[in-house]
């Protein structure tokens, strides 16, 4: 068997997971890919033609177009062993990926001729099929953009908005169908462990794998009722299925999502939170836990799917083990020992990450306190990225309750419209229920609101007391001149959810109820005079972090 990586040909034996595949078919396709590469280079006047190989495909990069050829493999979760199946899944890949990247996916083309002398788009019987795509620079992959330190918060927000919009429009699975049933979800999760076990020889690796499998069964039992509820409520949708950074490109300043799962319906018709978990997990594995939490919170704020955190930990471990499995499969296919060893280290990293997600959670409740313009939203954004919290904003939820987009402006005036007293009570009660659910799922929750009335603060203090949660009030302090200047500037920002103007600030100054002595015990003051575009250091959050720092263990 031959493998080609950017023109290098070396011999490699089939991996154990390929035992059900015909070795002759694998060797023939390797020869075909070699011949296609050489022919494409000749057609390009001797120009460079690269071949990227994954565990299930070869991709020829010609400079203008990319041609993706499916390997004749059967790996349990994918079966491309017949030519007809490869044709069918090429057509499915084209159809499904045009939902998110129509500009990239062009056609399905036949490869004709012979293995030794193949022709793309030629006449005669097809000997293979390929998905024809518009090629883009490999440096545009989000994984590489991140590695260069160029994946900005704005790009992460744009990605979250795109994913939320995609999920909103995606087809919904029947509540009585086979997709998304709790038993199906468990079977797919355990499949990772069943397929990995034969690939491991080290007893310590096997023990670690078995421990994660046991945790998966236990967490599934805890989450099964929530999974069934979410299926009934329409959260099982025809998703992308493989939403890691290697399947996202940054082109012309915006994220383009490609290469969805076409080969396995059960891995595509999934809970939207399973999809979100893949991106969250991948960002954290690549050393950007801050961007992982930013992506999660941006998605939750746009979609309103805070119930999804009830199943998130299960899916984070599941997604880490999906990538662990892929790393082991690729390691078994590569002849180069250094490359194989690197993939082995990658596998170890995913297992460590899965174990970190399986730690016993320590939820807590943090509420903000401060006048309009004091920086609550901007500064709590920095805090949530730092500590991995879930944030709930009353500015967003009150508008959601009234069917309005977050950036809609309400001009009804103070104590009217969506800011009428009853609407305000409804918004705080809604935030309370969302906080109850997220803390019950094991997360630190930040509730971003003014909390200028005692009754508002008491609602959440009571929740913390009832649930045995650490409770912190962060009061943001800035002088009136600063508040006024920020409010005037913010009124020109069409993307901000707050409707507060100078009249609102004056009303707040006159009607606010100061923190009571018993509340001050739970309060940390944050000096919010510094410019809000200056990223606050961990030192500035030290008092909050000290109150939330838990000792954790494997649950």
C-alpha positions in Angstrom: 0.0 0.0 0.0 1.3 3.5 -0.9 0.6 6.7 0.9 1.4 10.1 -0.6 1.8 13.3 1.5 2.8 16.3 -0.6 4.4 14.1 -3.3 6.2 11.6 -1.0 5.5 7.9 -1.7 6.2 5.3 1.0 5.0 1.9 1.9 2.5 1.3 4.7 0.6 -1.7 5.9 -3.2 -1.5 6.3 -4.3 -0.5 9.9 -6.3 -3.0 12.0 -9.4 -0.9 11.4 -9.1 -1.6 7.7 -9.3 -5.3 8.0 -12.7 -5.4 6.4 -11.4 -3.5 3.3 -9.9 -5.1 0.2 -6.1 -4.5 0.3 -6.1 -4.7 -3.5 -8.7 -1.9 -3.7 -6.6 0.2 -1.3 -3.4 -0.3 -3.3 -5.2 0.4 -6.6 -6.5 3.6 -5.3 -3.1 4.7 -4.0 -1.7 4.0 -7.5 -4.7 6.0 -9.0 -4.0 9.0 -6.8 -0.3 8.9 -7.7 -1.2 8.9 -11.4 -3.7 11.6 -11.0 -1.2 13.8 -9.2 1.4 13.3 -11.9 -1.1 14.0 -14.7 -2.3 17.1 -12.9 1.2 18.4 -12.5 1.9 17.7 -16.1 -1.2 19.6 -17.2 -0.1 22.5 -15.0 3.2 22.6 -16.8 5.1 20.9 -14.0 3.6 23.0 -11.3 3.2 21.7 -7.7 0.3 19.5 -7.0 -0.2 18.5 -3.4 -2.1 15.5 -1.9 -3.6 15.7 1.5 -4.5 12.4 3.1 -7.0 11.8 5.9 -8.2 8.6 7.4 -11.0 8.4 4.8 -10.0 10.4 1.8 -7.3 11.8 -0.5 -7.5 15.4 -1.6 -5.6 16.6 -4.7 -4.8 20.3 -4.6 -4.1 21.6 -8.1 -3.8 25.3 -7.4 -7.2 26.2 -8.7 -9.4 23.2 -7.8 -9.4 20.5 -5.1 -10.5 17.0 -5.9 -11.6 14.9 -3.0 -11.6 11.1 -3.5 -13.0 8.8 -0.9 -10.9 5.8 0.2 -12.4 2.3 -0.2 -12.5 1.8 3.5 -14.9 0.3 6.0 -14.3 1.6 9.5 -17.5 0.9 11.3 -18.8 4.4 11.3 -18.1 4.8 7.5 -18.4 2.3 4.6 -16.9 3.4 1.2 -15.9 -0.1 0.0 -17.9 -0.1 -3.2 -17.6 2.3 -6.2 -21.4 2.9 -6.1 -21.2 3.9 -2.4 -18.4 6.3 -3.1 -20.4 7.9 -6.0 -23.5 8.2 -3.7 -21.6 9.8 -0.9 -19.8 12.2 -3.3 -23.2 13.4 -4.4 -24.3 13.7 -0.7 -21.2 15.6 0.1 -22.0 18.1 -2.6 -25.6 18.5 -1.6 -25.0 18.9 2.1 -22.1 21.2 2.0 -23.8 23.6 -0.4 -25.9 24.5 2.6 -23.0 26.3 4.2 -20.4 26.7 1.4 -22.0 26.9 -2.0 -19.1 28.9 -3.3 -16.7 26.1 -2.6 -18.6 23.0 -3.7 -18.8 22.8 -7.5 -19.6 19.3 -8.8 -19.1 15.6 -8.7 -16.8 14.4 -11.4 -16.1 10.9 -12.8 -12.5 9.6 -13.1 -12.2 7.5 -16.3 -9.5 5.6 -18.1 -7.4 3.2 -16.2 -5.6 3.2 -12.8 -2.3 3.8 -14.6 -3.6 6.5 -16.9 -6.7 8.1 -15.4 -8.6 11.1 -16.7 -10.7 13.6 -14.7 -14.0 14.3 -16.4 -13.2 12.0 -19.3 -15.4 9.8 -21.4 -16.1 6.1 -20.8 -17.0 4.1 -17.6 -16.1 5.7 -14.3 -13.4 3.9 -12.3 -13.6 6.4 -9.4 -15.5 9.6 -8.4 -14.3 12.9 -6.9 -15.9 16.0 -5.4 -14.7 19.0 -7.2 -14.1 22.1 -5.0 -12.7 25.5 -5.5 -9.3 25.4 -3.8 -8.4 28.0 -1.1 -5.0 28.5 0.5 -4.4 26.0 3.3 -3.2 28.9 5.5 -6.9 30.1 5.5 -7.9 27.1 7.6 -9.2 28.4 11.0 -6.8 26.0 12.7 -3.8 27.7 11.0 -5.3 31.2 11.5 -5.6 30.4 15.2 -2.0 29.0 15.3 -0.8 32.4 13.9 -2.7 34.2 16.6 -5.0 35.8 14.1 -8.4 34.3 15.1 -10.0 37.3 16.6 -12.9 37.5 19.0 -14.9 39.2 16.2 -14.3 36.2 13.9 -15.4 33.8 16.7 -18.5 35.8 17.2 -19.2 35.7 13.5 -18.7 31.9 13.5 -21.2 31.6 16.4 -23.7 33.7 14.6 -23.3 31.6 11.4 -23.7 28.3 13.3 -26.7 29.6 15.2 -28.4 30.7 12.0 -27.6 27.4 10.3 -29.1 25.4 13.2 -32.2 27.6 13.2 -32.8 26.9 9.5 -31.8 23.2 9.6 -34.3 20.4 9.1 -35.7 19.0 12.4 -35.8 15.3 13.2 -39.0 13.6 14.0 -39.5 13.0 17.8 -40.5 9.4 16.9 -37.7 8.7 14.4 -34.4 7.0 15.0 -32.2 10.1 15.2 -31.3 11.6 18.5 -32.8 8.9 20.7 -30.9 8.6 24.0 -29.9 5.0 23.2 -28.6 6.0 19.8 -26.5 8.8 21.4 -25.0 6.4 23.9 -24.3 3.8 21.2 -22.4 6.4 19.1 -20.4 7.6 22.1 -19.4 4.1 23.2 -18.5 3.3 19.6 -15.4 5.5 20.0 -14.2 3.3 22.9 -15.0 0.0 21.1 -13.1 1.1 18.0 -10.2 2.5 20.0 -9.5 -0.5 22.3 -8.0 -2.8 19.6 -5.6 0.0 18.7 -4.1 0.3 22.2 -1.3 -1.8 23.6 -0.3 0.1 26.7 -2.2 -1.1 29.8 -2.3 2.4 31.2 -3.9 3.7 28.0 -6.5 0.9 28.1 -7.3 1.7 31.8 -7.7 5.4 31.0 -10.0 4.5 28.1 -12.1 2.2 30.2 -12.5 4.8 32.9 -13.7 7.4 30.4 -16.1 4.8 29.0 -17.5 4.2 32.5 -17.9 8.0 33.0 -19.7 8.2 29.7 -22.2 5.6 30.7 -22.8 7.3 34.1 -23.1 10.8 32.6 -25.5 9.5 29.9 -27.7 8.0 32.6 -27.8 11.5 34.3 -28.5 13.2 31.0 -30.9 10.7 29.3 -34.1 12.5 30.4 -32.7 15.9 29.2 -31.7 14.2 25.9 -35.2 12.8 25.4 -36.7 16.2 26.3 -34.5 18.0 23.8 -35.4 15.5 21.1 -39.1 16.1 21.7 -38.5 19.9 21.6 -36.8 19.8 18.2 -33.2 20.2 19.0 -32.1 17.2 16.9 -31.4 18.7 13.5 -29.6 17.9 10.3 -26.3 19.5 11.4 -22.8 19.7 10.0 -21.5 16.9 12.3 -17.8 17.6 12.2 -17.4 21.3 13.2 -13.8 21.5 14.2 -11.4 24.2 13.1 -9.9 22.1 10.3 -13.3 22.3 8.6 -13.6 26.1 8.8 -11.8 28.5 6.5 -11.4 32.3 6.9 -12.0 33.7 3.5 -12.4 37.4 2.7 -12.6 38.1 6.4 -15.5 35.7 7.2 -15.7 32.1 8.4 -16.8 29.5 5.8 -17.8 26.1 7.1 -17.1 23.1 4.8 -16.6 19.3 4.8 -19.7 18.1 6.8 -20.4 14.5 7.6 -22.1 13.0 4.6 -21.3 9.3 5.2 -23.3 8.7 8.4 -26.8 10.1 9.0 -26.7 9.3 12.8 -23.6 11.4 13.1 -25.2 14.3 11.2 -28.7 14.3 12.6 -27.7 15.3 16.1 -28.4 17.6 19.0 -27.3 21.1 18.0 -25.4 21.2 21.3 -23.3 18.2 20.2 -22.2 20.4 17.2 -21.4 23.4 19.4 -19.4 21.1 21.7 -17.1 20.1 18.9 -16.0 23.7 18.2 -15.7 24.5 22.0 -13.6 21.4 22.6 -11.3 22.1 19.6 -10.6 25.6 20.6 -9.8 24.5 24.1 -7.6 21.7 22.9 -5.6 24.2 20.8 -4.9 26.3 23.9 -7.7 28.9 23.6 -10.1 28.2 26.4 -11.0 31.9 26.3 -12.2 31.7 22.7 -13.9 28.4 23.4 -16.0 30.1 26.1 -16.6 33.1 23.9 -17.9 30.9 21.1 -20.2 29.0 23.5 -21.6 32.2 25.0 -22.1 33.9 21.7 -24.0 30.9 20.4 -26.2 30.7 23.6 -27.0 34.4 23.5 -28.0 34.3 19.9 -29.9 31.0 20.0 -31.3 31.2 23.5 -30.6 27.5 23.9 -29.4 27.6 27.5 -31.1 24.3 28.1 -28.3 22.8 26.0 -25.8 23.1 28.8 -27.6 20.3 30.5 -26.0 17.9 28.0 -22.9 19.9 27.2 -20.4 18.0 29.4 -21.4 14.7 27.9 -20.9 16.0 24.4 -17.6 17.7 25.2 -16.1 14.3 26.3 -17.7 12.6 23.3 -16.2 15.1 20.9 -12.7 14.8 22.5 -12.9 11.1 22.1 -14.0 11.4 18.4 -10.8 13.3 17.7 -8.8 10.9 19.8 -10.1 8.1 17.7 -9.2 9.9 14.4 -5.7 10.5 15.7 -5.2 6.8 16.5 -6.6 5.8 13.1 -4.3 8.1 11.2 -1.3 7.0 13.3 -2.0 3.4 12.2 -2.1 4.5 8.6 1.2 6.5 8.5 4.5 4.9 7.7 6.6 7.8 9.1 7.4 7.1 12.7 7.8 10.7 13.7 4.5 11.6 12.2 2.9 8.6 13.8 4.4 9.5 17.2 3.1 13.0 16.9 -0.4 11.6 16.3 0.1 9.4 19.4 0.9 12.5 21.4 -2.2 14.2 19.9 -4.3 11.2 21.1 -2.9 11.6 24.6 -3.8 15.3 24.6 -7.4 14.5 23.6 -7.7 11.9 26.4 -6.4 14.4 28.9 -8.9 17.0 27.7 -11.7 14.4 28.0 -10.6 13.7 31.5 -10.7 17.4 32.4 -14.3 17.7 31.2 -15.1 14.6 33.3 -14.0 16.3 36.5 -16.6 16.8 39.1 -18.1 20.3 38.4 -18.2 23.1 40.9 -21.0 25.5 40.0 -21.2 29.0 41.3 -23.4 32.1 40.8 -22.1 35.6 40.1 -24.3 38.6 39.6 -23.2 42.1 38.4 -24.2 45.3 40.0 -23.8 48.8 38.5 -25.3 51.7 36.7 -25.6 52.0 33.0 -22.2 52.6 31.4 -20.3 51.0 34.2 -18.9 48.3 31.9 -20.8 45.3 33.2 -21.2 43.5 29.9 -17.7 44.3 28.5 -15.9 43.3 31.8 -18.1 40.3 32.5 -17.1 39.1 28.9 -13.5 39.1 30.0 -14.4 37.3 33.2 -16.5 34.6 31.5 -13.6 33.9 29.1 -11.2 33.7 32.0 -13.1 31.3 34.2 -15.2 29.4 31.7 -18.6 30.7 32.8 -22.0 30.8 31.2 -23.4 34.3 31.0 -27.1 35.4 31.0 -27.9 39.0 30.0 -31.3 40.4 31.0 -31.0 43.0 28.2 -31.1 40.1 25.7 -33.6 37.9 27.5 -36.2 40.6 28.1 -36.3 41.3 24.3 -36.4 37.5 23.6 -39.4 37.2 25.8 -41.1 39.8 23.7 -40.1 38.3 20.3 -37.5 41.1 19.6 -33.9 40.7 18.4 -31.3 41.7 20.9 -30.3 44.9 19.0 -33.9 46.1 18.6 -34.4 49.6 20.2 -37.3 50.2 22.5 -38.3 53.9 22.6 -41.3 53.5 24.8 -39.5 55.3 27.6 -38.5 54.6 31.2 -40.8 52.1 33.0 -42.7 51.4 29.8 -42.8 48.9 26.9 -40.3 46.1 27.5 -39.0 48.1 30.5 -42.4 48.3 32.3 -42.2 47.0 35.9 -43.9 43.7 35.1 -41.7 43.2 32.0 -38.7 43.8 34.2 -39.9 41.3 36.8 -40.5 38.8 34.0 -36.9 39.3 32.6 -35.3 38.7 36.0 -37.4 35.6 36.6 -36.5 34.3 33.2 -32.8 34.9 34.0 -33.3 33.2 37.3 -34.7 30.0 35.7 -31.9 30.0 33.1 -29.3 30.4 35.9 -31.0 27.6 37.9 -30.7 25.2 35.0 -27.1 26.1 34.1 -25.8 25.9 37.7 -27.6 22.6 38.1 -25.6 21.4 35.1 -22.4 22.3 36.9 -21.5 25.6 35.4 -20.4 28.9 36.9 -23.1 31.4 35.8 -22.7 35.1 35.5 -26.0 37.1 35.3 -25.3 40.4 33.6 -27.9 43.0 34.8 -28.0 46.3 36.7 -29.4 44.6 39.9 -30.1 48.1 41.3 -33.1 46.9 43.3 -32.8 44.8 46.4 -35.6 42.3 45.3 -33.6 41.5 42.1 -30.5 40.6 44.1 -32.4 38.7 46.6 -33.9 36.3 44.0 -30.4 35.1 43.0 -29.0 35.1 46.6 -31.9 32.8 47.5 -31.1 30.5 44.6 -27.4 30.3 45.7 -28.5 29.6 49.3 -31.0 26.9 48.3 -28.5 25.2 45.9 -25.4 25.6 48.2 -23.6 27.7 45.6 -20.8 30.1 46.1 -22.3 33.6 45.5 -20.6 36.7 44.4 -21.9 40.2 43.7 -19.5 42.2 41.5 -20.2 45.9 41.8 -18.7 48.0 39.0 -17.8 51.4 40.1 -17.1 54.5 37.8 -17.7 58.2 38.2 -20.7 59.9 36.6 -18.7 61.7 34.0 -17.3 58.4 32.8 -20.8 56.8 32.7 -22.2 59.6 30.7 -19.4 59.6 28.2 -19.7 55.8 27.6 -23.5 56.0 27.2 -23.3 58.7 24.6 -20.7 56.6 22.7 -22.7 53.4 23.0 -25.9 54.9 21.6 -24.1 55.0 18.2 -23.3 51.3 18.4 -26.1 49.4 16.5 -24.8 46.0 17.8 -25.3 46.8 21.5 -28.4 45.2 23.2 -28.7 48.0 25.9 -31.2 50.7 25.4 -30.0 52.8 28.3 -29.5 56.6 27.5 -28.7 59.5 29.7 -32.3 59.8 30.9 -32.2 56.1 32.0 -28.9 56.9 33.9 -30.6 59.8 35.7 -33.5 57.6 36.7 -31.1 54.9 38.0 -29.2 57.4 40.0 -32.4 58.6 41.7 -34.0 55.2 42.3 -31.2 52.7 43.0 -31.2 50.8 46.2 -27.7 50.6 47.7 -26.2 47.3 48.7 -27.3 46.4 52.2 -24.7 45.5 54.9 -25.5 41.8 54.7 -25.0 41.9 50.9 -21.6 43.5 51.2 -20.3 40.3 52.7 -20.8 38.7 49.2 -19.6 41.7 47.3 -16.4 42.4 45.4 -15.9 46.0 44.1 -14.4 46.4 40.7 -12.8 49.7 39.7 -14.3 50.3 36.3 -12.7 53.6 35.5 -10.1 52.2 33.2 -10.8 52.2 29.4 -13.0 49.2 28.6 -10.9 48.3 25.5 -8.0 47.4 27.9 -8.1 43.7 28.6 -8.3 43.3 32.4 -5.6 41.1 33.9 -6.2 38.1 36.2 -4.8 40.3 39.0 -7.7 42.7 38.7 -10.1 39.7 39.2 -8.2 38.2 42.0 -10.8 38.7 44.7 -13.5 37.1 42.5 -11.3 34.2 41.4 -10.3 33.5 45.1 -14.0 33.2 46.0 -14.7 30.8 43.1 -11.5 28.7 43.1 -12.7 25.1 43.8 -11.0 21.8 44.5 -12.2 19.3 41.9 -12.0 15.6 41.4 -13.0 13.0 38.8 -16.7 12.6 39.1 
